Amino acid sequence: MTDLVGLLLLIGGAGFFVCGTIGLLRFPDVYTRLHALTKADNLGLGCLVLGLGLVTGSWLDALKLLLVWAVTMIGSAASCHLIAQAALAAGVRPWTDQ
Amino acid sequence: MTTACVALALVILLCIVAGLARVFGGPSRIDRLLAAQLMGSAGVATLLLLAYGLDRPSLVDVALVIALLAAVTSVTFVQRGLAADAAAGGPRHD
């Protein structure tokens, strides 16, 4: 049962990465691509870490995986805001449907 | 289960390869940086999956280092690259 839930979480995480990549390739401007990218970072890696933590079966390993996820979350959230602010300051216009 | 992990690692590696199209295509330098950020987090995910799939626990430490370096990359880019762009008047398309 635990293995099944873990496998489903792993597949879900990989699916988020695929969606994030498609978004990065297909979305029209910097800000929308940033949105797709951070979804892949946070949710995709989060699902993967939860799934791996379930299938490893060791608390120490699971805590270490959560630490990796926490570092990635902090880093990607900070860099997402930095890039968006810097892009606005550099004069990149947000995309509109006109 | 280990087979599934290695297979999913391959899927995520394919995402990195697809993201390379954004590195080549641009159009602005910010877009290229975003693709590099995707490579950072997808690389972390690949390493974590391989750590379990190939039973090499030390790969988790490698993933931790890559996660740290990926954050430093964009901070450096924003401080050095984009600040210079703003001073020169607008984003560069190169």
N, CA and C atoms of all chains as a GROMACS GRO file, in nm:
protein
  576
    1MET      N    1   0.083  -0.121   0.000
    1MET     CA    2   0.000   0.000   0.000
    1MET      C    3   0.086   0.126   0.000
    2THR      N    4   0.186   0.126   0.093
    2THR     CA    5   0.275   0.242   0.098
    2THR      C    6   0.350   0.258  -0.034
    3ASP      N    7   0.393   0.144  -0.090
    3ASP     CA    8   0.465   0.148  -0.217
    3ASP      C    9   0.378   0.205  -0.328
    4LEU      N   10   0.249   0.165  -0.326
    4LEU     CA   11   0.158   0.211  -0.432
    4LEU      C   12   0.140   0.362  -0.423
    5VAL      N   13   0.115   0.413  -0.302
    5VAL     CA   14   0.100   0.558  -0.284
    5VAL      C   15   0.228   0.629  -0.325
    6GLY      N   16   0.343   0.572  -0.284
    6GLY     CA   17   0.471   0.632  -0.321
    6GLY      C   18   0.489   0.638  -0.471
    7LEU      N   19   0.453   0.528  -0.539
    7LEU     CA   20   0.469   0.525  -0.685
    7LEU      C   21   0.380   0.628  -0.752
    8LEU      N   22   0.255   0.641  -0.700
    8LEU     CA   23   0.164   0.740  -0.758
    8LEU      C   24   0.219   0.880  -0.739
    9LEU      N   25   0.276   0.908  -0.620
    9LEU     CA   26   0.334   1.041  -0.597
    9LEU      C   27   0.452   1.065  -0.690
   10LEU      N   28   0.534   0.961  -0.710
   10LEU     CA   29   0.649   0.977  -0.800
   10LEU      C   30   0.603   1.009  -0.941
   11ILE      N   31   0.500   0.936  -0.988
   11ILE     CA   32   0.450   0.960  -1.124
   11ILE      C   33   0.389   1.100  -1.133
   12GLY      N   34   0.317   1.141  -1.026
   12GLY     CA   35   0.261   1.276  -1.026
   12GLY      C   36   0.370   1.383  -1.031
   13GLY      N   37   0.477   1.361  -0.956
   13GLY     CA   38   0.587   1.458  -0.958
   13GLY      C   39   0.650   1.469  -1.095
   14ALA      N   40   0.674   1.353  -1.159
   14ALA     CA   41   0.731   1.356  -1.294
   14ALA      C   42   0.635   1.425  -1.390
   15GLY      N   43   0.503   1.404  -1.369
   15GLY     CA   44   0.404   1.472  -1.454
   15GLY      C   45   0.412   1.623  -1.440
   16PHE      N   46   0.434   1.672  -1.315
   16PHE     CA   47   0.449   1.816  -1.296
   16PHE      C   48   0.572   1.869  -1.369
   17PHE      N   49   0.679   1.789  -1.369
   17PHE     CA   50   0.799   1.834  -1.441
   17PHE      C   51   0.772   1.842  -1.591
   18VAL      N   52   0.699   1.741  -1.645
   18VAL     CA   53   0.667   1.744  -1.788
   18VAL      C   54   0.582   1.867  -1.818
   19CYS      N   55   0.480   1.895  -1.733
   19CYS     CA   56   0.393   2.011  -1.756
   19CYS      C   57   0.473   2.140  -1.747
   20GLY      N   58   0.563   2.148  -1.648
   20GLY     CA   59   0.644   2.268  -1.635
   20GLY      C   60   0.730   2.293  -1.757
   21THR      N   61   0.786   2.183  -1.813
   21THR     CA   62   0.868   2.199  -1.932
   21THR      C   63   0.785   2.245  -2.051
   22ILE      N   64   0.666   2.184  -2.064
   22ILE     CA   65   0.578   2.225  -2.175
   22ILE      C   66   0.542   2.373  -2.159
   23GLY      N   67   0.511   2.414  -2.034
   23GLY     CA   68   0.479   2.554  -2.011
   23GLY      C   69   0.595   2.645  -2.045
   24LEU      N   70   0.714   2.604  -2.007
   24LEU     CA   71   0.832   2.685  -2.036
   24LEU      C   72   0.850   2.702  -2.187
   25LEU      N   73   0.815   2.598  -2.263
   25LEU     CA   74   0.835   2.605  -2.407
   25LEU      C   75   0.721   2.677  -2.477
   26ARG      N   76   0.597   2.670  -2.423
   26ARG     CA   77   0.482   2.717  -2.498
   26ARG      C   78   0.429   2.852  -2.452
   27PHE      N   79   0.456   2.895  -2.327
   27PHE     CA   80   0.394   3.017  -2.276
   27PHE      C   81   0.453   3.141  -2.342
   28PRO      N   82   0.376   3.250  -2.351
   28PRO     CA   83   0.415   3.360  -2.438
   28PRO      C   84   0.520   3.456  -2.383
   29ASP      N   85   0.532   3.477  -2.251
   29ASP     CA   86   0.631   3.576  -2.208
   29ASP      C   87   0.703   3.529  -2.081
   30VAL      N   88   0.794   3.614  -2.033
   30VAL     CA   89   0.881   3.576  -1.922
   30VAL      C   90   0.802   3.539  -1.798
   31TYR      N   91   0.699   3.620  -1.767
   31TYR     CA   92   0.629   3.600  -1.640
   31TYR      C   93   0.548   3.471  -1.638
   32THR      N   94   0.482   3.440  -1.749
   32THR     CA   95   0.406   3.315  -1.753
   32THR      C   96   0.499   3.194  -1.750
   33ARG      N   97   0.615   3.207  -1.817
   33ARG     CA   98   0.712   3.097  -1.813
   33ARG      C   99   0.766   3.077  -1.672
   34LEU      N  100   0.786   3.188  -1.602
   34LEU     CA  101   0.833   3.181  -1.464
   34LEU      C  102   0.731   3.106  -1.378
   35HIS      N  103   0.602   3.134  -1.403
   35HIS     CA  104   0.494   3.066  -1.331
   35HIS      C  105   0.502   2.915  -1.354
   36ALA      N  106   0.514   2.874  -1.481
   36ALA     CA  107   0.520   2.730  -1.512
   36ALA      C  108   0.642   2.666  -1.447
   37LEU      N  109   0.753   2.738  -1.451
   37LEU     CA  110   0.878   2.682  -1.399
   37LEU      C  111   0.871   2.659  -1.248
   38THR      N  112   0.815   2.755  -1.174
   38THR     CA  113   0.814   2.738  -1.028
   38THR      C  114   0.714   2.631  -0.986
   39LYS      N  115   0.609   2.607  -1.068
   39LYS     CA  116   0.521   2.494  -1.036
   39LYS      C  117   0.600   2.365  -1.043
   40ALA      N  118   0.680   2.350  -1.150
   40ALA     CA  119   0.759   2.227  -1.162
   40ALA      C  120   0.855   2.214  -1.045
   41ASP      N  121   0.919   2.324  -1.008
   41ASP     CA  122   1.015   2.321  -0.897
   41ASP      C  123   0.950   2.274  -0.768
   42ASN      N  124   0.842   2.344  -0.730
   42ASN     CA  125   0.788   2.323  -0.596
   42ASN      C  126   0.701   2.199  -0.588
   43LEU      N  127   0.600   2.191  -0.676
   43LEU     CA  128   0.507   2.078  -0.667
   43LEU      C  129   0.569   1.950  -0.720
   44GLY      N  130   0.638   1.958  -0.834
   44GLY     CA  131   0.696   1.838  -0.892
   44GLY      C  132   0.798   1.776  -0.799
   45LEU      N  133   0.892   1.858  -0.755
   45LEU     CA  134   0.995   1.805  -0.664
   45LEU      C  135   0.933   1.764  -0.530
   46GLY      N  136   0.830   1.838  -0.485
   46GLY     CA  137   0.763   1.803  -0.360
   46GLY      C  138   0.698   1.665  -0.367
   47CYS      N  139   0.625   1.638  -0.476
   47CYS     CA  140   0.564   1.506  -0.492
   47CYS      C  141   0.671   1.398  -0.499
   48LEU      N  142   0.778   1.424  -0.574
   48LEU     CA  143   0.886   1.325  -0.585
   48LEU      C  144   0.947   1.295  -0.448
   49VAL      N  145   0.972   1.401  -0.371
   49VAL     CA  146   1.034   1.382  -0.239
   49VAL      C  147   0.942   1.304  -0.146
   50LEU      N  148   0.811   1.338  -0.149
   50LEU     CA  149   0.718   1.264  -0.065
   50LEU      C  150   0.712   1.117  -0.104
   51GLY      N  151   0.708   1.093  -0.237
   51GLY     CA  152   0.702   0.955  -0.284
   51GLY      C  153   0.827   0.878  -0.246
   52LEU      N  154   0.945   0.940  -0.268
   52LEU     CA  155   1.070   0.872  -0.232
   52LEU      C  156   1.078   0.850  -0.082
   53GLY      N  157   1.031   0.949  -0.004
   53GLY     CA  158   1.033   0.932   0.141
   53GLY      C  159   0.946   0.815   0.186
   54LEU      N  160   0.835   0.791   0.113
   54LEU     CA  161   0.751   0.676   0.148
   54LEU      C  162   0.818   0.545   0.114
   55VAL      N  163   0.885   0.539  -0.003
   55VAL     CA  164   0.939   0.409  -0.045
   55VAL      C  165   1.074   0.378   0.017
   56THR      N  166   1.149   0.482   0.069
   56THR     CA  167   1.277   0.447   0.130
   56THR      C  168   1.257   0.374   0.263
   57GLY      N  169   1.153   0.411   0.338
   57GLY     CA  170   1.125   0.339   0.461
   57GLY      C  171   1.221   0.368   0.574
   58SER      N  172   1.298   0.479   0.562
   58SER     CA  173   1.389   0.514   0.672
   58SER      C  174   1.366   0.660   0.707
   59TRP      N  175   1.345   0.689   0.835
   59TRP     CA  176   1.313   0.828   0.874
   59TRP      C  177   1.426   0.922   0.842
   60LEU      N  178   1.551   0.877   0.862
   60LEU     CA  179   1.666   0.964   0.840
   60LEU      C  180   1.675   1.004   0.693
   61ASP      N  181   1.659   0.904   0.603
   61ASP     CA  182   1.663   0.934   0.460
   61ASP      C  183   1.550   1.028   0.421
   62ALA      N  184   1.430   1.003   0.476
   62ALA     CA  185   1.316   1.086   0.441
   62ALA      C  186   1.338   1.230   0.487
   63LEU      N  187   1.397   1.248   0.605
   63LEU     CA  188   1.424   1.384   0.654
   63LEU      C  189   1.526   1.454   0.566
   64LYS      N  190   1.626   1.378   0.520
   64LYS     CA  191   1.728   1.437   0.433
   64LYS      C  192   1.666   1.481   0.301
   65LEU      N  193   1.574   1.398   0.247
   65LEU     CA  194   1.505   1.435   0.123
   65LEU      C  195   1.422   1.561   0.145
   66LEU      N  196   1.355   1.570   0.260
   66LEU     CA  197   1.276   1.690   0.288
   66LEU      C  198   1.366   1.812   0.298
   67LEU      N  199   1.488   1.792   0.348
   67LEU     CA  200   1.582   1.904   0.356
   67LEU      C  201   1.618   1.954   0.216
   68VAL      N  202   1.643   1.859   0.123
   68VAL     CA  203   1.673   1.898  -0.015
   68VAL      C  204   1.556   1.977  -0.073
   69TRP      N  205   1.433   1.930  -0.046
   69TRP     CA  206   1.316   2.000  -0.098
   69TRP      C  207   1.307   2.140  -0.038
   70ALA      N  208   1.331   2.152   0.093
   70ALA     CA  209   1.322   2.283   0.157
   70ALA      C  210   1.423   2.380   0.096
   71VAL      N  211   1.545   2.333   0.073
   71VAL     CA  212   1.646   2.420   0.012
   71VAL      C  213   1.603   2.464  -0.127
   72THR      N  214   1.550   2.370  -0.206
   72THR     CA  215   1.504   2.406  -0.341
   72THR      C  216   1.388   2.504  -0.335
   73MET      N  217   1.294   2.484  -0.241
   73MET     CA  218   1.180   2.574  -0.229
   73MET      C  219   1.225   2.716  -0.197
   74ILE      N  220   1.314   2.728  -0.096
   74ILE     CA  221   1.360   2.861  -0.057
   74ILE      C  222   1.432   2.926  -0.175
   75GLY      N  223   1.522   2.849  -0.238
   75GLY     CA  224   1.598   2.904  -0.350
   75GLY      C  225   1.510   2.944  -0.466
   76SER      N  226   1.413   2.858  -0.503
   76SER     CA  227   1.336   2.889  -0.622
   76SER      C  228   1.235   3.001  -0.594
   77ALA      N  229   1.180   3.006  -0.472
   77ALA     CA  230   1.088   3.116  -0.441
   77ALA      C  231   1.163   3.249  -0.443
   78ALA      N  232   1.281   3.252  -0.382
   78ALA     CA  233   1.358   3.377  -0.380
   78ALA      C  234   1.399   3.417  -0.520
   79SER      N  235   1.448   3.322  -0.601
   79SER     CA  236   1.496   3.360  -0.733
   79SER      C  237   1.381   3.397  -0.825
   80CYS      N  238   1.262   3.333  -0.803
   80CYS     CA  239   1.146   3.369  -0.885
   80CYS      C  240   1.109   3.516  -0.864
   81HIS      N  241   1.102   3.558  -0.737
   81HIS     CA  242   1.067   3.698  -0.710
   81HIS      C  243   1.176   3.791  -0.761
   82LEU      N  244   1.302   3.752  -0.743
   82LEU     CA  245   1.412   3.836  -0.791
   82LEU      C  246   1.405   3.857  -0.941
   83ILE      N  247   1.384   3.746  -1.014
   83ILE     CA  248   1.384   3.756  -1.161
   83ILE      C  249   1.265   3.839  -1.208
   84ALA      N  250   1.145   3.816  -1.146
   84ALA     CA  251   1.028   3.891  -1.188
   84ALA      C  252   1.047   4.041  -1.162
   85GLN      N  253   1.100   4.076  -1.043
   85GLN     CA  254   1.121   4.218  -1.012
   85GLN      C  255   1.224   4.279  -1.106
   86ALA      N  256   1.334   4.204  -1.131
   86ALA     CA  257   1.438   4.258  -1.217
   86ALA      C  258   1.389   4.272  -1.360
   87ALA      N  259   1.302   4.177  -1.406
   87ALA     CA  260   1.250   4.187  -1.541
   87ALA      C  261   1.160   4.309  -1.554
   88LEU      N  262   1.077   4.335  -1.452
   88LEU     CA  263   0.992   4.455  -1.454
   88LEU      C  264   1.079   4.581  -1.457
   89ALA      N  265   1.186   4.581  -1.373
   89ALA     CA  266   1.272   4.699  -1.368
   89ALA      C  267   1.347   4.717  -1.498
   90ALA      N  268   1.376   4.605  -1.569
   90ALA     CA  269   1.449   4.617  -1.695
   90ALA      C  270   1.356   4.652  -1.810
   91GLY      N  271   1.224   4.660  -1.783
   91GLY     CA  272   1.133   4.708  -1.887
   91GLY      C  273   1.067   4.599  -1.968
   92VAL      N  274   1.064   4.474  -1.918
   92VAL     CA  275   0.992   4.368  -1.989
   92VAL      C  276   0.844   4.384  -1.960
   93ARG      N  277   0.763   4.398  -2.068
   93ARG     CA  278   0.619   4.418  -2.050
   93ARG      C  279   0.549   4.285  -2.029
   94PRO      N  280   0.457   4.278  -1.930
   94PRO     CA  281   0.376   4.156  -1.917
   94PRO      C  282   0.288   4.135  -2.040
   95TRP      N  283   0.267   4.007  -2.075
   95TRP     CA  284   0.189   3.972  -2.193
   95TRP      C  285   0.042   3.999  -2.168
   96THR      N  286  -0.028   4.057  -2.268
   96THR     CA  287  -0.173   4.072  -2.259
   96THR      C  288  -0.233   4.016  -2.387
   97ASP      N  289  -0.364   3.991  -2.381
   97ASP     CA  290  -0.432   3.920  -2.491
   97ASP      C  291  -0.474   4.018  -2.601
   98GLN      N  292  -0.395   4.120  -2.627
   98GLN     CA  293  -0.432   4.215  -2.733
   98GLN      C  294  -0.343   4.202  -2.855
   99MET      N  295   1.026  -0.144  -0.803
   99MET     CA  296   1.022  -0.004  -0.763
   99MET      C  297   1.144   0.072  -0.810
  100THR      N  298   1.263   0.005  -0.799
  100THR     CA  299   1.385   0.072  -0.846
  100THR      C  300   1.379   0.096  -0.997
  101THR      N  301   1.320  -0.001  -1.070
  101THR     CA  302   1.307   0.017  -1.215
  101THR      C  303   1.221   0.139  -1.245
  102ALA      N  304   1.110   0.154  -1.171
  102ALA     CA  305   1.022   0.269  -1.193
  102ALA      C  306   1.098   0.399  -1.166
  103CYS      N  307   1.183   0.400  -1.062
  103CYS     CA  308   1.258   0.521  -1.031
  103CYS      C  309   1.352   0.559  -1.144
  104VAL      N  310   1.423   0.459  -1.199
  104VAL     CA  311   1.516   0.489  -1.308
  104VAL      C  312   1.439   0.535  -1.431
  105ALA      N  313   1.322   0.473  -1.457
  105ALA     CA  314   1.243   0.514  -1.572
  105ALA      C  315   1.195   0.657  -1.556
  106LEU      N  316   1.150   0.695  -1.435
  106LEU     CA  317   1.104   0.832  -1.413
  106LEU      C  318   1.220   0.930  -1.423
  107ALA      N  319   1.340   0.886  -1.378
  107ALA     CA  320   1.457   0.972  -1.394
  107ALA      C  321   1.482   1.000  -1.541
  108LEU      N  322   1.462   0.899  -1.626
  108LEU     CA  323   1.478   0.919  -1.770
  108LEU      C  324   1.377   1.020  -1.824
  109VAL      N  325   1.251   1.010  -1.775
  109VAL     CA  326   1.148   1.106  -1.818
  109VAL      C  327   1.191   1.248  -1.785
  110ILE      N  328   1.243   1.267  -1.663
  110ILE     CA  329   1.281   1.402  -1.622
  110ILE      C  330   1.404   1.449  -1.699
  111LEU      N  331   1.494   1.354  -1.732
  111LEU     CA  332   1.608   1.393  -1.816
  111LEU      C  333   1.561   1.441  -1.953
  112LEU      N  334   1.457   1.376  -2.006
  112LEU     CA  335   1.401   1.421  -2.134
  112LEU      C  336   1.345   1.562  -2.122
  113CYS      N  337   1.289   1.596  -2.004
  113CYS     CA  338   1.241   1.733  -1.982
  113CYS      C  339   1.358   1.832  -1.993
  114ILE      N  340   1.473   1.794  -1.937
  114ILE     CA  341   1.590   1.882  -1.946
  114ILE      C  342   1.627   1.904  -2.092
  115VAL      N  343   1.627   1.794  -2.168
  115VAL     CA  344   1.664   1.805  -2.310
  115VAL      C  345   1.566   1.896  -2.383
  116ALA      N  346   1.434   1.881  -2.354
  116ALA     CA  347   1.335   1.966  -2.418
  116ALA      C  348   1.354   2.111  -2.377
  117GLY      N  349   1.393   2.134  -2.251
  117GLY     CA  350   1.416   2.270  -2.205
  117GLY      C  351   1.532   2.338  -2.276
  118LEU      N  352   1.623   2.257  -2.332
  118LEU     CA  353   1.736   2.316  -2.406
  118LEU      C  354   1.687   2.400  -2.524
  119ALA      N  355   1.568   2.366  -2.578
  119ALA     CA  356   1.515   2.444  -2.690
  119ALA      C  357   1.498   2.590  -2.649
  120ARG      N  358   1.458   2.613  -2.522
  120ARG     CA  359   1.441   2.751  -2.474
  120ARG      C  360   1.575   2.820  -2.457
  121VAL      N  361   1.679   2.743  -2.422
  121VAL     CA  362   1.812   2.803  -2.411
  121VAL      C  363   1.858   2.851  -2.547
  122PHE      N  364   1.837   2.769  -2.651
  122PHE     CA  365   1.882   2.809  -2.784
  122PHE      C  366   1.792   2.916  -2.843
  123GLY      N  367   1.658   2.903  -2.820
  123GLY     CA  368   1.564   2.990  -2.887
  123GLY      C  369   1.548   3.126  -2.822
  124GLY      N  370   1.582   3.138  -2.695
  124GLY     CA  371   1.564   3.267  -2.625
  124GLY      C  372   1.419   3.303  -2.608
  125PRO      N  373   1.369   3.420  -2.647
  125PRO     CA  374   1.442   3.523  -2.718
  125PRO      C  375   1.529   3.612  -2.628
  126SER      N  376   1.490   3.632  -2.502
  126SER     CA  377   1.571   3.722  -2.419
  126SER      C  378   1.660   3.639  -2.327
  127ARG      N  379   1.753   3.707  -2.262
  127ARG     CA  380   1.844   3.634  -2.175
  127ARG      C  381   1.773   3.578  -2.052
  128ILE      N  382   1.662   3.644  -2.011
  128ILE     CA  383   1.586   3.594  -1.896
  128ILE      C  384   1.527   3.457  -1.928
  129ASP      N  385   1.479   3.440  -2.054
  129ASP     CA  386   1.422   3.311  -2.092
  129ASP      C  387   1.527   3.202  -2.085
  130ARG      N  388   1.648   3.236  -2.130
  130ARG     CA  389   1.755   3.135  -2.122
  130ARG      C  390   1.785   3.100  -1.978
  131LEU      N  391   1.782   3.199  -1.891
  131LEU     CA  392   1.808   3.171  -1.750
  131LEU      C  393   1.699   3.081  -1.691
  132LEU      N  394   1.573   3.105  -1.733
  132LEU     CA  395   1.464   3.022  -1.681
  132LEU      C  396   1.487   2.876  -1.719
  133ALA      N  397   1.533   2.850  -1.842
  133ALA     CA  398   1.561   2.713  -1.882
  133ALA      C  399   1.674   2.656  -1.796
  134ALA      N  400   1.772   2.738  -1.764
  134ALA     CA  401   1.880   2.689  -1.678
  134ALA      C  402   1.830   2.657  -1.539
  135GLN      N  403   1.732   2.738  -1.490
  135GLN     CA  404   1.672   2.708  -1.359
  135GLN      C  405   1.598   2.575  -1.362
  136LEU      N  406   1.527   2.551  -1.474
  136LEU     CA  407   1.457   2.422  -1.486
  136LEU      C  408   1.558   2.308  -1.481
  137MET      N  409   1.672   2.327  -1.549
  137MET     CA  410   1.775   2.222  -1.546
  137MET      C  411   1.823   2.198  -1.403
  138GLY      N  412   1.832   2.305  -1.323
  138GLY     CA  413   1.875   2.287  -1.185
  138GLY      C  414   1.779   2.200  -1.107
  139SER      N  415   1.649   2.236  -1.110
  139SER     CA  416   1.554   2.160  -1.028
  139SER      C  417   1.529   2.022  -1.086
  140ALA      N  418   1.528   2.011  -1.220
  140ALA     CA  419   1.510   1.877  -1.278
  140ALA      C  420   1.633   1.790  -1.252
  141GLY      N  421   1.750   1.854  -1.248
  141GLY     CA  422   1.870   1.777  -1.214
  141GLY      C  423   1.864   1.724  -1.072
  142VAL      N  424   1.814   1.808  -0.980
  142VAL     CA  425   1.796   1.763  -0.841
  142VAL      C  426   1.701   1.643  -0.837
  143ALA      N  427   1.589   1.654  -0.910
  143ALA     CA  428   1.491   1.544  -0.910
  143ALA      C  429   1.552   1.417  -0.967
  144THR      N  430   1.628   1.431  -1.077
  144THR     CA  431   1.692   1.312  -1.137
  144THR      C  432   1.787   1.246  -1.039
  145LEU      N  433   1.868   1.329  -0.972
  145LEU     CA  434   1.966   1.272  -0.878
  145LEU      C  435   1.897   1.201  -0.762
  146LEU      N  436   1.787   1.260  -0.711
  146LEU     CA  437   1.716   1.195  -0.600
  146LEU      C  438   1.658   1.061  -0.644
  147LEU      N  439   1.601   1.059  -0.767
  147LEU     CA  440   1.544   0.933  -0.816
  147LEU      C  441   1.653   0.828  -0.835
  148LEU      N  442   1.768   0.872  -0.890
  148LEU     CA  443   1.876   0.776  -0.913
  148LEU      C  444   1.937   0.730  -0.781
  149ALA      N  445   1.937   0.817  -0.680
  149ALA     CA  446   1.992   0.777  -0.550
  149ALA      C  447   1.917   0.656  -0.497
  150TYR      N  448   1.784   0.656  -0.517
  150TYR     CA  449   1.707   0.540  -0.472
  150TYR      C  450   1.713   0.427  -0.575
  151GLY      N  451   1.699   0.463  -0.704
  151GLY     CA  452   1.691   0.361  -0.808
  151GLY      C  453   1.818   0.280  -0.822
  152LEU      N  454   1.934   0.347  -0.810
  152LEU     CA  455   2.062   0.276  -0.824
  152LEU      C  456   2.124   0.242  -0.690
  153ASP      N  457   2.052   0.275  -0.580
  153ASP     CA  458   2.100   0.248  -0.444
  153ASP      C  459   2.236   0.314  -0.417
  154ARG      N  460   2.247   0.441  -0.452
  154ARG     CA  461   2.366   0.520  -0.420
  154ARG      C  462   2.323   0.637  -0.333
  155PRO      N  463   2.320   0.620  -0.201
  155PRO     CA  464   2.267   0.726  -0.114
  155PRO      C  465   2.348   0.856  -0.121
  156SER      N  466   2.474   0.847  -0.164
  156SER     CA  467   2.556   0.969  -0.168
  156SER      C  468   2.506   1.068  -0.271
  157LEU      N  469   2.426   1.020  -0.370
  157LEU     CA  470   2.375   1.113  -0.472
  157LEU      C  471   2.282   1.216  -0.410
  158VAL      N  472   2.223   1.187  -0.293
  158VAL     CA  473   2.136   1.286  -0.227
  158VAL      C  474   2.219   1.409  -0.189
  159ASP      N  475   2.344   1.387  -0.145
  159ASP     CA  476   2.430   1.501  -0.112
  159ASP      C  477   2.462   1.584  -0.235
  160VAL      N  478   2.485   1.515  -0.348
  160VAL     CA  479   2.510   1.587  -0.474
  160VAL      C  480   2.389   1.673  -0.509
  161ALA      N  481   2.268   1.616  -0.490
  161ALA     CA  482   2.146   1.691  -0.520
  161ALA      C  483   2.136   1.815  -0.431
  162LEU      N  484   2.177   1.801  -0.306
  162LEU     CA  485   2.172   1.915  -0.214
  162LEU      C  486   2.265   2.027  -0.263
  163VAL      N  487   2.384   1.990  -0.309
  163VAL     CA  488   2.478   2.091  -0.359
  163VAL      C  489   2.422   2.160  -0.482
  164ILE      N  490   2.361   2.082  -0.574
  164ILE     CA  491   2.306   2.142  -0.695
  164ILE      C  492   2.192   2.236  -0.661
  165ALA      N  493   2.109   2.198  -0.563
  165ALA     CA  494   1.998   2.284  -0.521
  165ALA      C  495   2.052   2.418  -0.469
  166LEU      N  496   2.161   2.412  -0.394
  166LEU     CA  497   2.219   2.537  -0.343
  166LEU      C  498   2.275   2.622  -0.455
  167LEU      N  499   2.346   2.558  -0.550
  167LEU     CA  500   2.410   2.634  -0.657
  167LEU      C  501   2.308   2.696  -0.752
  168ALA      N  502   2.193   2.626  -0.773
  168ALA     CA  503   2.092   2.679  -0.865
  168ALA      C  504   2.038   2.811  -0.813
  169ALA      N  505   2.024   2.825  -0.681
  169ALA     CA  506   1.975   2.952  -0.626
  169ALA      C  507   2.078   3.062  -0.647
  170VAL      N  508   2.206   3.028  -0.629
  170VAL     CA  509   2.312   3.130  -0.644
  170VAL      C  510   2.317   3.181  -0.788
  171THR      N  511   2.291   3.090  -0.886
  171THR     CA  512   2.297   3.128  -1.026
  171THR      C  513   2.207   3.247  -1.056
  172SER      N  514   2.080   3.238  -1.016
  172SER     CA  515   1.988   3.343  -1.057
  172SER      C  516   2.013   3.471  -0.979
  173VAL      N  517   2.059   3.461  -0.854
  173VAL     CA  518   2.092   3.583  -0.780
  173VAL      C  519   2.206   3.657  -0.852
  174THR      N  520   2.308   3.581  -0.894
  174THR     CA  521   2.419   3.643  -0.966
  174THR      C  522   2.372   3.706  -1.096
  175PHE      N  523   2.284   3.634  -1.167
  175PHE     CA  524   2.235   3.686  -1.295
  175PHE      C  525   2.160   3.817  -1.275
  176VAL      N  526   2.073   3.819  -1.174
  176VAL     CA  527   1.994   3.940  -1.151
  176VAL      C  528   2.086   4.056  -1.111
  177GLN      N  529   2.185   4.028  -1.026
  177GLN     CA  530   2.272   4.136  -0.978
  177GLN      C  531   2.363   4.190  -1.087
  178ARG      N  532   2.424   4.100  -1.163
  178ARG     CA  533   2.524   4.142  -1.261
  178ARG      C  534   2.464   4.168  -1.398
  179GLY      N  535   2.385   4.072  -1.449
  179GLY     CA  536   2.339   4.079  -1.587
  179GLY      C  537   2.228   4.178  -1.607
  180LEU      N  538   2.117   4.162  -1.529
  180LEU     CA  539   2.000   4.245  -1.553
  180LEU      C  540   2.022   4.389  -1.509
  181ALA      N  541   2.100   4.409  -1.402
  181ALA     CA  542   2.126   4.545  -1.358
  181ALA      C  543   2.200   4.622  -1.467
  182ALA      N  544   2.293   4.553  -1.536
  182ALA     CA  545   2.364   4.618  -1.646
  182ALA      C  546   2.269   4.648  -1.761
  183ASP      N  547   2.173   4.556  -1.787
  183ASP     CA  548   2.074   4.579  -1.892
  183ASP      C  549   1.991   4.704  -1.863
  184ALA      N  550   1.945   4.715  -1.737
  184ALA     CA  551   1.861   4.828  -1.700
  184ALA      C  552   1.937   4.959  -1.716
  185ALA      N  553   2.067   4.956  -1.682
  185ALA     CA  554   2.148   5.077  -1.698
  185ALA      C  555   2.163   5.113  -1.844
  186ALA      N  556   2.169   5.011  -1.933
  186ALA     CA  557   2.186   5.038  -2.074
  186ALA      C  558   2.053   5.070  -2.142
  187GLY      N  559   1.940   5.060  -2.068
  187GLY     CA  560   1.811   5.096  -2.125
  187GLY      C  561   1.738   4.980  -2.190
  188GLY      N  562   1.674   4.897  -2.109
  188GLY     CA  563   1.592   4.790  -2.166
  188GLY      C  564   1.664   4.658  -2.175
  189PRO      N  565   1.585   4.548  -2.186
  189PRO     CA  566   1.645   4.415  -2.191
  189PRO      C  567   1.715   4.389  -2.324
  190ARG      N  568   1.820   4.311  -2.316
  190ARG     CA  569   1.896   4.279  -2.437
  190ARG      C  570   1.839   4.154  -2.500
  191HIS      N  571   1.830   4.153  -2.632
  191HIS     CA  572   1.789   4.030  -2.703
  191HIS      C  573   1.908   3.979  -2.781
  192ASP      N  574   1.982   3.885  -2.721
  192ASP     CA  575   2.099   3.835  -2.795
  192ASP      C  576   2.101   3.684  -2.792
   0.00000   0.00000   0.00000
